Amino acid sequence: MPSAFAQDATWLSNPGSGNFSSAANWTPATVPTGFATFGNSSTTTLTFSGSRNLDGFVFDAGAPAFTFNLISGFGVVFHTDGIVNNSANAPTFNVSNSPLRFDDTSSAGNAIINLNAGT
């Protein structure tokens, strides 16, 4: 059986919602399992409707400050790179009763992480 490859995707500049887990908000239309790339977008506050394992989040130069709300037990586990921010704006992770984990060689970069946010 061939091994599965991680799927990279880019958050749309005008997504239909702020749901990270909706394939319709990405190009190509798939929820990333490799690298999730973020650039300029009209929707910068994201929620999750399922937990995610991926290689990393990459923020392009000029990307606005994104906010990721990890609540309701849905979380993110990073492998390899973790958070790579090429933007002047730091991403924020509001974490409450959900996992946010950096495995292997991944790191949080300059992300702002608020624990027990919203509780």
C-alpha positions in Angstrom: 0.0 0.0 0.0 1.5 3.4 -0.9 2.1 5.9 1.8 -0.2 8.8 2.2 1.2 12.3 1.4 0.4 15.3 3.5 -1.9 17.8 1.7 -0.9 21.5 1.8 -3.6 24.2 1.3 -4.0 28.0 1.4 -6.7 29.8 3.3 -8.9 31.7 0.9 -8.9 35.5 0.8 -12.7 35.5 1.0 -13.7 32.2 2.7 -17.4 31.3 3.2 -16.9 30.9 7.0 -14.2 30.9 9.7 -14.3 27.1 10.1 -10.8 25.7 9.6 -12.2 22.3 9.1 -14.3 23.2 6.0 -12.6 22.2 2.8 -14.5 25.0 0.9 -12.4 27.6 2.8 -9.1 26.4 1.3 -7.4 26.1 -2.1 -7.2 23.4 -3.2 -10.6 22.6 -1.6 -9.2 20.3 1.1 -8.5 20.7 4.8 -4.7 20.7 5.1 -2.8 17.9 6.7 0.7 19.2 5.6 1.2 23.0 5.7 -1.7 25.5 6.1 -0.7 28.8 4.5 -2.3 32.1 5.5 -2.1 35.4 3.6 -4.4 38.3 3.3 -8.0 37.3 4.1 -11.3 38.9 5.0 -11.8 36.2 7.7 -9.0 36.1 10.3 -10.7 34.4 13.3 -10.9 30.7 12.9 -12.6 27.9 14.8 -12.3 24.1 14.5 -15.0 21.5 14.1 -12.5 18.6 14.5 -9.0 18.1 15.8 -6.1 18.5 13.3 -2.6 17.0 12.9 -0.4 18.9 10.5 3.1 19.9 9.7 2.6 23.6 10.3 1.0 26.9 9.8 2.8 29.4 7.5 1.9 33.1 7.6 2.9 35.0 4.4 4.6 38.4 4.6 1.8 40.9 5.0 -0.7 38.5 6.5 -3.0 40.1 9.1 -3.1 38.9 12.7 -5.0 35.7 12.7 -6.8 34.3 15.8 -7.4 30.6 16.3 -10.0 29.6 18.9 -9.4 26.0 20.2 -12.4 25.1 22.3 -14.8 22.3 22.8 -12.0 19.7 22.9 -10.9 20.3 19.3 -7.2 21.0 19.0 -4.1 21.1 16.9 -1.0 19.0 16.9 2.0 20.3 14.9 4.8 18.2 13.5 8.0 19.3 11.7 7.9 23.1 11.6 5.0 24.3 13.8 4.3 28.0 13.3 6.3 29.9 10.8 5.5 33.6 10.7 6.8 35.7 7.9 4.4 38.5 8.8 4.9 41.4 11.2 1.6 40.3 12.9 1.8 37.5 15.5 -1.0 34.9 15.4 -3.1 34.3 18.5 -4.2 31.0 19.9 -7.0 31.0 22.4 -7.0 27.6 24.0 -9.6 26.2 26.4 -10.0 22.5 27.2 -8.4 21.6 23.9 -5.0 20.3 23.0 -2.4 22.6 21.4 0.8 20.5 21.0 4.2 20.9 19.3 5.8 17.6 18.6 9.0 16.5 16.9 11.0 19.7 15.9 8.0 22.1 15.8 7.9 25.3 17.7 5.3 28.1 18.5 7.4 30.8 16.8 6.2 34.2 18.0 2.6 33.1 18.5 0.6 34.5 21.3 -1.0 31.6 23.3 -3.8 32.4 25.8 -4.5 29.4 28.0 -8.0 28.8 29.4 -9.3 31.6 27.2 -13.0 32.1 27.2 -13.6 30.0 30.3 
